[in-house]
Amino acid sequence: MNLLLAEVAQATQRLAAAGVPSPRFDAEELAAFVHGVKRGELHHVKDADFDARYWETVARREAREPLQHITGRAFFRYLELQVGPGVFVPRPETESVVDWAIQAVRAMDVVEPLIVDLCTGSGAIALAMAQEVPRSRVHAVELSEDALRWTRKNAEGSRVSVHQGDALSALPELDGQVDLVISNPPYIPLTEWEYVAPEARDHDPEMALFSGEDGLDTIRGIERTAHRLLRPGGIVVIEHADTQGGQVPWIFAEERGWADAADHPDLNKRPRFATARKALP
């Protein structure tokens, strides 16, 4: 075992003791970041090339600073995104939401589907949709100026159109034209603040996390926005907490102009997102 791998083993123990959920992965990822190699190449780093700044990054992670803030990057599907303070760090659970949406758009008989991502944050969802549905026209909406700086960095050179605006009043010029509306909105109840992981509670923007006493305030607003934006037969896809399974489909009720409202599980078989179709006239 070379010096770096021995240090990674010690770092893993420290991160585990601090309650970090994935201590080995994070210790290796930090080592790879500091030494400019891939995780699978750590054993190639010579002892003489060990960089003591590794322990500075371990200390930051030990204090529960998000791994992605330390490295400045987050991986989402086939994307490498720039992230940092002021923007929500995309989570792996959201990848299953996007996967469902991509399949739904591909199944549509539309040459150039029009897609809107509300509460876009880093732009992860919008950029993934644009990349994997090549002829799509994608609009990303974000209210926060701090988050928008990261959105624009990530969207530079892409086909995604970025807009600053409120998800509840966004893009009136597209009313009745959109094929798919997708969102990972804030959905944590204010009453659960103390139970949120330190990485999110202390570092993600509050406006990207919390939404009223039951966590559903923003989703209720997006329901009206989606109905306004979508063409008849268009689809809405919205992420929610696993504890909200069964609640969100009721927001997209038939009497409000929706059909086929349903919940879907993530890769861990937990309720993760709801979908609905705008009813035909």
C-alpha positions in Angstrom: 0.0 0.0 0.0 1.4 3.4 -0.9 1.3 6.4 1.4 -1.7 8.0 -0.2 -3.9 4.8 0.2 -2.8 4.6 3.9 -3.8 8.2 4.4 -7.1 7.5 2.7 -7.8 4.6 5.1 -7.2 7.0 8.1 -9.4 9.7 6.5 -12.1 7.1 6.0 -12.1 6.3 9.7 -12.2 10.0 10.6 -15.1 10.7 8.2 -17.1 7.7 9.5 -16.6 8.9 13.1 -18.0 12.3 12.0 -21.2 10.7 10.6 -20.4 11.2 6.9 -22.8 8.8 5.0 -20.2 7.6 2.5 -16.8 7.9 4.2 -14.7 5.7 1.9 -16.0 7.2 -1.3 -15.6 10.8 0.0 -12.0 10.1 1.3 -11.1 8.7 -2.1 -12.8 11.5 -4.0 -11.0 14.1 -2.0 -7.7 12.3 -2.6 -8.3 12.2 -6.3 -9.3 15.8 -6.4 -6.2 17.1 -4.5 -3.8 14.9 -6.5 -5.4 15.5 -9.9 -6.1 11.9 -10.7 -9.1 9.6 -11.0 -10.2 7.5 -8.0 -9.1 4.4 -9.7 -5.6 5.8 -10.1 -4.8 6.6 -6.4 -2.4 3.7 -6.2 -0.3 5.2 -8.9 0.5 8.4 -6.8 4.1 8.2 -5.6 4.8 8.7 -2.0 7.0 11.7 -2.8 4.0 13.3 -4.5 1.6 13.1 -1.5 0.1 16.5 -1.0 -0.6 17.4 2.7 -3.4 19.7 1.6 -5.4 16.5 1.5 -5.9 16.7 5.2 -7.3 20.2 4.9 -10.1 18.9 2.6 -10.7 16.0 4.9 -11.1 18.4 7.9 -13.7 20.4 5.9 -15.6 17.3 5.0 -15.3 16.1 8.6 -17.1 19.3 9.6 -19.9 18.2 7.2 -19.2 20.7 4.4 -20.6 19.1 1.2 -18.1 17.1 -0.8 -19.2 19.0 -3.9 -18.5 22.4 -2.3 -14.9 21.3 -1.6 -14.2 19.9 -5.0 -16.4 22.5 -6.8 -18.1 19.8 -8.9 -21.1 17.5 -8.9 -21.8 14.6 -11.2 -25.3 14.1 -12.5 -26.1 11.5 -15.2 -23.6 12.2 -17.9 -22.8 15.8 -16.7 -20.1 17.3 -14.6 -21.5 20.5 -13.1 -19.9 23.4 -11.3 -21.5 23.9 -7.8 -20.7 25.8 -4.6 -22.3 28.1 -2.0 -25.6 29.5 -3.0 -26.9 26.6 -5.2 -28.6 23.4 -4.3 -26.3 20.4 -4.9 -28.0 17.9 -7.3 -28.8 14.5 -5.7 -28.6 11.0 -7.2 -32.3 10.4 -6.5 -33.2 13.0 -9.0 -31.6 11.0 -11.8 -34.5 8.6 -11.7 -36.9 11.5 -12.1 -35.0 12.7 -15.2 -34.8 9.3 -16.6 -38.6 8.9 -16.5 -39.1 12.4 -18.1 -36.6 11.6 -20.9 -38.5 8.4 -21.8 -41.8 10.2 -21.7 -40.6 12.9 -24.1 -39.0 10.4 -26.4 -42.4 8.6 -26.6 -44.1 11.8 -27.7 -44.8 12.3 -31.4 -43.1 15.7 -31.3 -40.1 16.6 -33.5 -38.7 19.4 -31.3 -40.3 19.0 -27.8 -40.6 22.1 -25.7 -39.4 21.5 -22.1 -39.5 23.8 -19.0 -37.5 23.1 -15.8 -38.8 25.1 -12.9 -36.5 25.8 -9.8 -33.6 24.7 -11.9 -30.8 25.5 -9.4 -27.5 24.3 -10.9 -29.3 23.5 -14.2 -28.8 19.7 -13.8 -32.2 18.7 -14.9 -32.5 21.1 -17.8 -29.0 20.3 -19.1 -29.6 16.5 -18.8 -32.8 16.9 -20.8 -31.1 18.9 -23.5 -28.3 16.5 -23.8 -30.3 13.3 -23.9 -33.2 14.6 -26.0 -31.1 16.2 -28.7 -33.8 18.2 -30.6 -35.5 19.5 -27.6 -35.9 23.2 -26.7 -35.3 23.6 -23.0 -36.0 26.6 -20.8 -34.6 26.7 -17.2 -36.2 29.0 -14.6 -34.5 30.1 -11.3 -35.4 32.9 -8.9 -32.3 33.1 -6.8 -29.5 35.4 -8.1 -26.9 33.4 -6.2 -28.0 30.1 -7.8 -28.4 31.7 -11.2 -24.7 32.4 -11.3 -24.1 28.7 -11.2 -26.9 27.9 -13.7 -25.4 30.3 -16.2 -21.9 28.8 -15.7 -23.1 25.3 -16.4 -25.4 26.3 -19.2 -22.7 28.2 -21.1 -22.4 26.8 -24.6 -25.5 24.6 -24.2 -28.9 24.9 -25.9 -30.6 25.6 -22.6 -32.3 29.1 -22.3 -31.9 30.4 -18.8 -34.4 32.7 -17.2 -34.5 34.5 -13.8 -38.0 34.3 -12.5 -40.5 32.9 -10.0 -41.7 29.4 -10.8 -45.2 30.5 -10.0 -45.4 33.1 -12.7 -42.8 32.0 -15.2 -42.8 32.2 -19.0 -46.3 33.4 -19.8 -45.2 33.7 -23.4 -45.1 29.9 -23.5 -48.6 29.3 -22.2 -50.3 26.3 -23.7 -47.3 25.3 -25.8 -45.1 23.2 -23.5 -44.8 19.4 -23.9 -43.2 18.7 -20.5 -42.8 20.6 -17.3 -40.3 19.2 -14.8 -39.2 20.4 -11.4 -37.3 19.5 -8.3 -38.8 22.1 -6.0 -38.3 22.8 -2.3 -40.5 20.3 -0.5 -39.2 19.9 3.1 -41.7 20.8 5.8 -40.5 23.7 8.1 -41.2 21.4 11.0 -38.4 19.0 10.0 -35.6 21.5 10.0 -33.7 19.8 12.8 -33.8 16.4 11.0 -32.2 17.6 7.8 -28.6 16.4 7.2 -26.0 19.1 8.0 -24.7 19.2 4.5 -28.1 20.4 3.3 -29.3 22.3 6.3 -26.1 24.3 6.7 -25.0 24.7 3.1 -27.9 24.4 0.6 -30.0 27.5 0.2 -33.0 27.5 2.5 -35.3 28.5 -0.4 -34.3 25.3 -2.2 -35.2 23.2 0.7 -38.2 24.4 2.7 -41.8 25.0 1.6 -44.4 25.7 4.2 -45.7 23.7 7.2 -46.3 20.5 5.1 -43.6 21.1 2.5 -46.1 21.2 -0.4 -46.6 25.0 -0.8 -44.4 25.3 -3.8 -45.7 22.1 -5.4 -49.2 23.5 -5.1 -48.1 26.7 -6.9 -46.2 24.7 -9.6 -49.4 22.7 -10.3 -51.1 25.9 -11.5 -48.0 27.0 -13.5 -47.7 23.6 -15.2 -51.4 23.6 -16.1 -51.0 27.1 -17.6 -47.8 26.2 -19.6 -48.7 22.7 -20.9 -50.5 22.0 -24.1 -53.4 19.5 -23.7 -51.8 16.1 -23.3 -48.6 17.6 -22.0 -46.9 16.1 -18.9 -45.7 17.4 -15.6 -43.0 15.6 -13.6 -42.3 16.8 -10.0 -40.0 15.4 -7.4 -41.1 15.1 -3.7 -40.0 13.6 -0.4 -40.4 9.9 0.0 -42.7 10.7 3.0 -45.0 12.6 0.6 -45.9 9.7 -1.6 -49.6 9.6 -2.1 -50.1 13.2 -1.2 -48.7 14.9 -4.3 -50.8 13.1 -6.9 -53.9 14.4 -5.1 -52.7 18.0 -5.9 -53.0 17.1 -9.6 -56.7 16.2 -9.4 -59.1 15.6 -12.2 -61.3 18.5 -11.2 -58.3 20.8 -11.7 -57.8 19.6 -15.2 -55.4 16.7 -14.9 -55.5 13.0 -15.8 -53.4 9.9 -15.0 -51.8 11.4 -11.8 -49.5 8.8 -10.3 -46.5 8.4 -8.0 -43.3 6.6 -9.0 -40.4 5.1 -6.9 -36.7 5.9 -7.1 -34.0 3.3 -7.3 -34.4 2.5 -3.6 -38.1 1.7 -4.2 -39.2 4.8 -2.2 -41.9 7.2 -3.6 -39.9 9.9 -5.2 -41.8 11.8 -7.9 -45.3 12.4 -9.2 -46.5 12.7 -12.8 -49.7 13.9 -14.4 -51.1 14.6 -17.9 -53.0 17.8 -18.7 -56.5 16.7 -19.6 -57.7 17.0 -23.2 -60.5 19.5 -23.7 
